[in-house]
Amino acid sequence: MEHATAQPDFWSDNAAAQKAMRELTALKDETTTWRTLANRARDAADMHELALAENHAELIAEIEREATALEAQLATLEFNLLFAGEYDHNGAILSLHAGAGGTESQDWAAMLLRMFLRYGDAKEYRTEILEEMEGDEAGIKSATIQFTGEYAYGRLKAERGVHRLVRLSPFDANHRRHTSFALVEVYPEIDDSVQIEIKPEDIKIDIYHASGHGGQNVQKVATAVRLTHTPTGIIVTCQNERSQLQNKDNALRVLRSRLVELEIEKKEQERLRLKGHHVEAGWGNQIRSYVLHPYQMVKDHRTEYETARTDLVLDGDLDAFVEAYLKSLVGQ
């Protein structure tokens, strides 16, 4: 198995040059966008002054429509300024894990999977399910989704953490209220220009028969791949492709992303330690609660943003939560 640092200098230099060119192009595009917006605003102001002087009602109405469009574009550009992280422009890999509680939590994980896929559709990201393990009776035990599109990681990192659901259980004959948990992990999608050392001797590879979706082929041929990175204990599984090689490539891609995210987390933990903040990771700290009974409410415990439109949130309307979280990071 090859790893990034073993590549010849030519490929390494070429990847770095391509990354630099992409960054330069992105900066030029961003500069052009802001300058175009400034020119449009200046022209609209001049035309408005002229229209008022001549009392030209039709022209004034047209300029008002232009002003509304400019405000909307400005709001979008200002929001994009919140993406200040090194990998915020990248695509994302999101992993879901049902918590303790059997069918209840597995059904909750499936609801979250649907929510994130709908959010990806709304943002016009290309989504691909790399791994999905079905629940024993309903829902899923785990799933991994790849989101390809600009700012996917910058947005979805707001969803990282434990999500808590309170509802009347559809699986309880007495229809009692249950609380379920699911863990969401988010990693930046990493291209070959980022040098991540993965030594072949540090990886244990298991090949097994896939389960769940994929047709008869996955049942007959061992195509599913499980990678275990022994230095960190990270385990990655991919089984949704019919080809063992494709699943292996996908698993390596996810492993690279998880290793980068691990470094990001280490830096964040150190930053908080130096600031004197108590740092505690794990299941105990849910980031968001979704209450469907006895009232309707979704509340983010980090930003205190909340809404009673649980139906819209579970259909993928996450923009307000993402924006509130990103704004909370400003100044940190």
C-alpha positions in Angstrom: 0.0 0.0 0.0 1.4 3.4 -1.0 1.3 6.4 1.1 1.6 10.1 0.3 5.2 10.6 1.5 6.4 7.8 -0.6 5.5 9.5 -3.8 8.3 10.9 -6.1 9.1 14.6 -5.6 7.7 15.3 -9.1 4.1 14.2 -8.1 4.4 15.9 -4.7 5.6 19.2 -6.3 2.9 18.9 -9.1 0.1 18.4 -6.5 1.4 21.4 -4.5 1.5 23.6 -7.7 -2.0 22.6 -8.6 -3.2 23.5 -5.1 -1.5 26.8 -5.3 -3.1 27.5 -8.7 -6.6 26.6 -7.4 -6.1 28.9 -4.4 -4.9 31.7 -6.7 -7.9 31.3 -9.0 -10.3 31.3 -6.0 -8.7 34.5 -4.6 -9.0 36.2 -8.1 -12.6 35.1 -8.4 -13.4 36.4 -4.9 -11.7 39.7 -5.5 -13.6 40.1 -8.8 -16.9 39.3 -7.1 -16.4 42.0 -4.5 -15.3 44.6 -7.0 -18.2 43.8 -9.3 -20.6 44.2 -6.3 -19.0 47.5 -5.4 -19.3 48.8 -9.0 -23.0 47.8 -9.1 -23.7 49.5 -5.8 -22.0 52.7 -7.0 -23.9 52.7 -10.3 -27.2 52.1 -8.5 -26.5 55.0 -6.2 -25.7 57.3 -9.1 -28.8 56.2 -11.0 -31.0 56.6 -7.9 -29.8 60.2 -7.5 -30.6 60.9 -11.2 -34.0 59.2 -11.0 -35.0 61.2 -7.9 -34.0 64.4 -9.6 -36.1 63.6 -12.7 -38.9 62.0 -10.6 -38.7 58.9 -12.8 -40.9 56.4 -10.9 -40.2 53.4 -13.2 -36.5 53.8 -12.9 -36.7 54.2 -9.1 -38.6 50.9 -8.9 -36.0 49.2 -11.0 -33.2 50.6 -8.8 -35.0 49.3 -5.7 -35.1 45.8 -7.2 -31.4 46.1 -7.9 -30.8 47.2 -4.3 -32.7 44.2 -3.0 -30.6 41.9 -5.2 -27.4 43.6 -4.0 -28.4 43.2 -0.4 -29.0 39.5 -0.9 -25.6 39.0 -2.6 -23.8 41.0 0.1 -25.4 38.9 2.8 -24.2 35.7 1.1 -20.6 37.1 0.7 -20.6 38.3 4.3 -21.7 34.8 5.4 -18.9 33.2 3.4 -16.4 35.3 5.3 -17.3 33.1 8.3 -15.4 30.2 6.7 -12.0 31.1 8.0 -10.7 27.5 8.7 -8.0 26.0 6.7 -10.2 23.3 5.2 -13.6 25.1 5.3 -13.7 25.4 1.5 -13.3 21.6 1.2 -15.8 18.9 0.7 -16.8 16.9 3.8 -17.1 13.3 5.0 -19.8 12.8 7.7 -20.2 9.7 9.8 -23.3 8.8 11.9 -23.3 6.4 14.8 -26.4 5.3 16.7 -26.1 5.5 20.4 -27.1 3.0 23.1 -30.8 2.2 23.0 -31.1 -0.3 20.2 -34.0 0.3 17.7 -34.8 3.7 19.1 -31.4 5.2 18.5 -30.9 3.3 15.2 -34.2 4.9 13.9 -33.0 8.3 15.1 -29.7 7.8 13.2 -31.7 7.0 10.1 -33.7 10.2 10.6 -30.5 12.2 10.8 -29.1 10.5 7.7 -32.2 11.6 5.8 -31.9 15.1 7.3 -28.2 15.5 6.2 -28.9 14.1 2.7 -31.7 16.6 2.2 -29.4 19.4 3.4 -26.8 18.3 0.9 -29.5 18.4 -1.9 -30.6 21.9 -0.8 -26.9 23.1 -1.0 -26.5 21.3 -4.4 -23.7 19.2 -3.1 -23.0 15.8 -4.6 -23.6 13.2 -2.0 -22.5 9.6 -1.9 -23.1 7.0 0.9 -19.8 5.3 1.4 -20.9 2.9 4.1 -24.3 2.1 5.7 -24.9 -0.6 8.3 -28.6 -1.4 8.8 -30.2 -1.6 12.2 -31.4 -4.9 13.7 -35.1 -4.1 13.3 -35.2 -0.6 11.9 -33.0 2.4 11.1 -29.2 2.2 10.8 -26.3 1.5 13.2 -23.9 3.7 11.3 -23.4 5.5 7.9 -20.7 7.5 6.2 -21.6 10.1 3.6 -19.3 12.1 1.3 -20.4 15.7 0.4 -18.7 17.2 -2.6 -19.1 20.9 -3.0 -17.7 24.3 -1.9 -17.8 25.0 1.8 -19.3 21.6 2.6 -16.9 21.0 5.5 -17.2 24.7 6.6 -21.0 24.2 7.0 -21.2 20.6 8.2 -18.6 21.0 10.9 -21.4 22.8 12.8 -23.2 19.4 13.1 -20.3 17.6 14.8 -21.3 16.2 18.2 -24.1 14.3 19.9 -27.7 14.9 18.7 -30.5 14.1 21.2 -34.1 13.2 20.3 -37.1 13.2 22.7 -40.3 11.7 21.3 -43.2 9.3 21.9 -41.7 6.0 20.7 -43.3 4.4 17.6 -41.7 1.1 18.8 -43.1 1.1 22.3 -46.5 -0.7 22.6 -47.3 1.6 25.6 -46.3 4.7 23.5 -44.1 6.1 26.2 -41.6 9.0 25.8 -38.1 7.9 24.9 -34.8 9.8 24.6 -32.3 8.7 21.9 -28.8 9.7 21.0 -26.6 9.7 17.9 -23.1 10.8 17.3 -22.1 12.9 14.3 -18.5 13.1 13.2 -17.4 15.4 10.4 -14.0 15.4 8.6 -12.7 17.6 5.7 -12.3 15.9 2.4 -8.6 15.8 1.7 -6.9 15.8 -1.8 -3.5 14.5 -2.7 -1.9 17.9 -2.2 -2.1 17.5 1.6 0.7 15.3 2.7 -0.6 12.7 5.2 1.8 9.9 6.2 0.1 6.5 6.3 2.6 3.7 6.7 1.5 0.4 5.3 2.7 -1.4 8.4 0.3 0.8 10.5 -2.8 -0.5 8.7 -4.6 -3.7 9.2 -7.0 -4.6 6.3 -9.9 -6.9 6.7 -12.0 -8.1 3.8 -15.5 -9.4 4.4 -19.0 -9.9 2.9 -21.0 -6.7 2.7 -24.5 -6.6 4.2 -27.5 -4.6 3.5 -27.9 -2.6 0.2 -26.0 -3.4 -2.9 -27.7 -6.4 -4.6 -26.8 -10.0 -4.9 -23.1 -9.4 -5.8 -22.2 -8.1 -2.4 -23.6 -11.1 -0.8 -21.6 -13.6 -2.9 -18.2 -11.8 -3.2 -16.2 -10.4 -0.3 -16.1 -6.7 -1.3 -16.4 -4.8 2.0 -13.2 -3.4 3.5 -12.3 -2.5 7.0 -9.2 -0.5 7.8 -7.7 -0.3 11.2 -5.1 2.4 11.8 -3.1 0.9 14.7 -1.3 4.0 16.0 -4.6 5.9 16.5 -7.1 3.1 16.8 -9.2 4.6 14.0 -11.4 2.1 12.2 -12.9 2.8 8.8 -15.3 0.6 6.9 -16.6 0.9 3.3 -19.0 -1.6 1.7 -21.4 0.2 -0.7 -19.3 -0.3 -3.8 -19.4 -3.6 -5.7 -15.6 -3.5 -6.2 -13.3 -4.4 -3.3 -10.7 -1.9 -4.9 -13.2 0.9 -4.9 -14.2 0.3 -1.3 -10.5 0.2 -0.3 -9.9 3.5 -2.1 -12.9 5.1 -0.4 -11.7 3.7 3.0 -8.2 5.2 2.5 -9.8 8.5 1.6 -11.9 8.5 4.7 -8.9 7.5 6.8 -6.8 10.4 5.4 -9.7 12.8 6.3 -10.0 11.4 9.8 -6.3 11.8 10.5 -6.5 15.4 9.4 -9.5 16.0 11.6 -7.6 14.4 14.5 -4.8 17.0 14.1 -7.4 19.8 13.9 -9.0 18.5 17.2 -5.6 18.3 18.9 -4.9 22.0 18.0 -8.3 23.0 19.2 -7.9 21.1 22.5 -4.5 22.8 23.0 -6.0 26.2 22.2 -8.7 25.7 24.8 -6.3 24.4 27.4 -4.1 27.5 27.0 -7.2 29.7 27.4 -8.0 27.8 30.6 -11.2 26.2 29.3 -12.2 22.8 30.6 -12.2 20.4 27.7 -14.4 17.3 27.7 -15.2 15.2 24.7 -17.6 12.3 24.5 -21.2 11.3 24.7 -22.1 13.4 27.7 -22.3 16.7 25.9 -25.0 16.9 23.3 -24.8 19.8 21.0 -28.5 19.9 20.0 -31.8 18.6 21.3 -34.8 17.7 19.1 -37.9 17.6 21.2 -41.1 16.2 19.5 -43.1 15.6 22.7 -44.6 17.1 24.8 -43.8 20.2 22.7 -42.0 20.9 19.4 -38.6 22.4 19.7 -35.1 22.1 18.3 -32.4 23.8 20.4 -28.7 24.1 19.9 -27.0 24.2 23.3 -23.8 25.9 22.1 -25.5 29.0 20.6 -28.9 28.8 22.3 -30.6 29.2 18.9 -33.9 27.4 18.8 -36.9 26.9 16.6 -40.3 25.3 16.9 -40.3 24.2 13.2 -39.0 20.7 13.9 -40.5 19.5 10.6 -38.4 21.9 8.6 -35.2 21.1 10.5 -35.7 17.3 10.0 -36.3 18.0 6.3 -32.8 19.5 6.1 -33.3 23.2 6.9 -30.2 23.7 8.9 -29.0 27.1 7.7 -30.0 29.0 10.8 -28.2 26.6 13.1 -25.1 26.6 10.9 -24.9 30.4 10.7 -25.5 30.8 14.5 -22.6 28.3 15.1 -20.2 29.9 12.7 -21.0 33.4 14.1 -20.3 32.1 17.6 -16.8 31.2 16.5 -15.9 34.7 15.4 -13.4 36.2 17.8 -12.5 32.9 19.4 
